């Protein structure tokens, strides 16, 4: 039993081994913008949190505006998604080995709250993209991602017909769409009110 408890505990407050993550989570007083939710205990530095908000960030040289300017109400979800990925110390139960040059670990099948996924889809349905998996297959010849030859820009709602398609396909199953609601303690929230504490701590404990 002791080993099991220790194994569980080790999943509960942990940073993945990836490009910009700190070795261990801890307080970060200066977190920027939408990442401020994690300032009590974060896996990201203030610098990473600032870069998460740039249109052409040094984090991954990834360009949201590959099919024209992404509307702000859509972009905020991608910023929030980046903040969760870079800053959250509560993704331990879903950390998976990743065999890529830029990170040793990734997250897989993080159960996302229904509202977070549906709002993301709702706010992005008219934004444009040319790909349904954003992890691979881009043309990187200019140093930033561009649509591969022959890929057509179309509205998200055609590329991702449902909220589940968006949340699950876009980052190759990093997220899993669930029917659990925010506050249920059964799903990870991309958005929360830090004054009420971080609800994802309990979710990680439940799944660990």
Order of alpha helices (4+ residues) and beta strands (2+ residues): alpha-alpha-alpha-beta-beta-beta-alpha-beta-beta-alpha-alpha-beta-alpha
